[in-house]
Amino acid sequence: DTGVSQDPRHKITKRGQNVTFRCDPISEHNRLYWYRQTLGQGPEFLTYFQNEAQLEKSRLLSDRFSAERPKGSFSTLEIQRTEQGDSAMYLCASSLQGALHHEQYFGPGTRLTVT
Amino acid sequence: GESVGLHLPTLSVQEGDNSIINCAYSNSASDYFIWYKQESGKGPQFIIDIRSNMDKRQGQRVTVLLNKTVKHLSLQIAATQPGDSAVYFCAEINTGNQFYFGTGTSLTVIP
């Protein structure tokens, strides 16, 4: 257990529905990252927060995806009008400001299945 | 876009033997290279990293080698143990602090 928690661990939804995932980082970490991972592939960077500010967004993050970190603590990732191609594991990671970007601690992920 | 790939998707080794997992990358401007281990049902776990100005770095039972001439990265695990069974990913961080993970290699340790 790295100290990063994600909820839910599994989500099954029908195509067209909206889903929201939550990530609780390690409490003193002010950087938070979201990744998407498909089977057999490495994680793909989606977005990154420092405190409540969203500093980077990948081109993979279409306009159906939105992430927030309103108080600089937990974060949510919402996918609107889900598509079957959104089925993947969604990983959250956190790190300390000043730490090298690779010093990230990953949560267990939320596995999304869109039917 | 970036391209980081692994040569072999699966690797089986006998317990106690050394393991070598290879990775090729395409972006010569990357600052850091990292190896992660991912066990089933868990997120990736940092193993070891290497800066682009180094060619070798050692950790506990692990060694990472970087050959910038041929854009090749390898992870060597000494005296492989059953607990080392997992999927291993290499990743590169470019100057824009973007992470690019390669396709994983599944390591199976045979007791």
Interface residues (C-beta under 8 A of the other chain):
Chain A: T2 V4 Y35 G40 Q41 G42 P43 E44 F45 E56 S58 L91 A93 L100 H101 H102 E103 Q104 F106 G107 P108 G109
Chain B: V4 P9 Y32 I34 Y36 G41 K42 G43 P44 Q45 F46 D49 F89 A91 I93 N97 Q98 F99 Y100 F101 G102 T103 G104
